[in-house]
Amino acid sequence: LAGLLAVLNPVLIGLVLAYLAKPFFRFFERKMLIHVSAPRVRRALALTLTYLVHLTIVAGLLLLIIPQLILSIHNFIINFDSYLSSIITQINGIIDLLNQSLPVREDGSSAIAHLDFASIQAQLKEFWTALSKEIQEYFKPENLGFIKNIFTQTTGILTNLVFAFFISLYLLASKEKRYAQIMKFRKAYFSESVNAKLTHMFTIADQSFGGFLRGKLLDSTIVGVLVYLCCLIFDIPYAVLVAT
C-alpha cells in the first residue's frame, strides 16, 4: 500500500489541487468570463486566471514572510546580548521575589542564587563553538551523503509537485468528461440505491469540507488583519510577519 501511494502521490496531490482550485475556476468560467462565446477560449482563460491567482497568493505570502523573517533573524543576532541581559534581569527579579519567602541558607546567602550574565554568555559561546564544529564535520567531503539524500528528496518533492500541477490542470480542463466516466463506472458496478447513497454521501462531504475551507480562509484573514492592527497600535515589531 505504501508503494502504491508513493507512485500515486502526484495524482493524489493533483486531485487536492484541482479541488482547491475548483471554486476559483467555476467563478471565472461561469461569472466573470460568461460573455466569452467560445467555450474552449473561456475555459483556457478561466484556467489561466485560476492558477495565476493561486501563484500570486503564494508569491505574495512568501514576499511578506521571507524578507521579514530574514530581518528579524538579523536583528536578533545583532541585539542578542541586550536580549539576554534583559531576560536575566527579569529572571533575577523573580528570584528576588522568591527569596523573600524562602529561608536564608546557613552561610547567609539567598536560597536561590542569581543568574550571572558573564557565565551564561560564556556557556552560550562554548555551545555555539561546539555546534559550529559539528556543522563543519557534517560538511566534510566524507560526510556529504546526507546532503545528497536531502537533494534527492527535494528533487522528488518538486517533481511530484510539477506532475501534480499538470494533473490538476488536466482534471479541471476535462472535468465534465471525467465526471461522465465516473458515473458510467458507478452505474456499471453499483445498483441505483447504492449510487443514490454514494451521491448523497459525496455531496455532504463536498459541502462540509468546502464550507470548512471557506470558513477557515475567512477566519484566518480576519484574525490576520486584527493581529496586524494590534501590532501597529502597540508598536510591536515585525507586524506583517506576525500577522501573516
Order of alpha helices (4+ residues) and beta strands (2+ residues): alpha-alpha-alpha-alpha-alpha-alpha-alpha-alpha
